[in-house]
Amino acid sequence: MNKIIWIIRTVKHAKNAFTLFELMVVVMIIGIVYALVLGKFDPKQHMKIVRLDSLRDVMMQKHKEGQRLDLVLYDHCKKSALLVNGDLQEKMKINLKPELFQNITVYKSDPFGHERKISFPPRVIDEHLEPVCFQYTIFPNGSGSSYIIAQNEKFYIFPPYFEDVNVTESLEEALALFTHEKEKKITFHE
């Protein structure tokens, strides 16, 4: 009987909570595990690398209604800048490898319906006037720059509105898709 009374008293006095030391040990273990997991996670590594065929989609994800969003490649396409309404954005990043934009030729339709090579005017970036080798713009209404971009024997067609970027193997097919006039013969002028 004495043994039963002793067990009952022991159970009554058993602690109902953790000690401060035990709680601190658990918090410290959680912090160490969190630091190990976070140290191995690089958010830039998991971001989609922007290529010509995904450029419009990535820019549209960053775009907010009513703002103009410009992606500018400068310094011989070795550096890039993202501008919102003309202001350089340091915090808004795009996982862009400028080397993927090397050796591109950009064509645009002139007022007479002919495709012509275009060059981009210099832009002020970080208070310096920089020569621009490529610029893609999403306008406040959500439309984008309309170009044909030639690179490595592929032609990327950027329609002005909400269509996907098309990729072709020939300039003639690119011009036909760009103007949506496959039956009409389109001439090319340099």
Buried (B, 14 or more C-beta within 10 A) or exposed (E): EEEEEEEEEEEEEEEEEEEEEEEEEEEEEEEEEEEEEEEEEEEEEEEEEBBBBEBBEBBEEBBEEEEBBBBBBBBEBEBBBBBBEEEBBEEEEBEBEBEBBBEBBBBBBEEEEBBEEEEBEEBEBEEEEBEBBBBBBBBEEEEBBBBBBBBEEBBBBBBEEEBEBBBBEEBEBBBBBBBEEEEEEBEEEE
